[in-house]
């Protein structure tokens, strides 16, 4: 869980992790590009992910076998409108829902089981009660072996990092490896 002030780099780090896992930096599920043909960010170019054996197989296999999703608040509305009802996504028409209900639909349908699920300020569209639902989901995902790197400005979702769903970061040569029960554990390494 990355919690901090505006402009502190939270979103940049989460986006770089998404790029390193070959998820679309604008958001979406693993195995499909939503609308981003731009080159990787400078940080995305240098981030290296260390994965568990299962995570390595998922990452190196075909795009359609990658289990993950990136929900980026600032592009989520466009993503949801573009892919609602498409194969491999959710069937509900999120354009007929409130923004928060749309986010909850995406969470319920796309964030399931072991994998890598990234969120950039997911609380942006959520009420207090919906934030509590998100915290419960993050807790459940952590217990299923998923990794859930998240940037947030919310004290409510920020608390989820204390429930065992946080990811670890380390510089080369130090720190701990991903949890053995994690299917897609990651550690960040710089090349310097």
QUIFENQUI-V950994 format. One record per backbone hydrogen bond with DSSP energy under -1.0 kcal/mol. CO is the residue of the C=O (numbers start at 1). NH is the residue of the N-H. If there is no record, write none. Layout:
((CO,NH) (CO,NH))
This chain:
((2,152) (5,8) (9,13) (10,14) (11,15) (12,16) (13,17) (14,18) (15,19) (16,20) (17,21) (18,23) (19,22) (24,27) (28,70) (29,32) (41,45) (43,47) (52,56) (53,57) (54,58) (55,59) (56,60) (57,61) (62,65) (63,66) (67,116) (68,30) (69,118) (70,28) (71,120) (72,75) (72,76) (75,79) (76,80) (77,81) (78,82) (79,83) (80,84) (83,86) (86,89) (90,85) (92,94) (93,96) (94,97) (98,102) (99,103) (100,104) (101,105) (102,106) (103,107) (104,108) (105,109) (106,110) (107,111) (115,147) (116,69) (118,71) (119,151) (120,73) (121,124) (123,126) (127,131) (128,132) (129,133) (130,134) (131,135) (132,136) (133,137) (134,138) (135,139) (136,140) (137,141) (138,142) (139,143) (140,144) (141,146) (142,145) (145,183) (147,117) (149,119) (150,2) (151,121) (152,4) (154,158) (155,159) (157,160) (158,161) (159,162) (160,163) (171,174) (179,182) (187,50) (188,170))
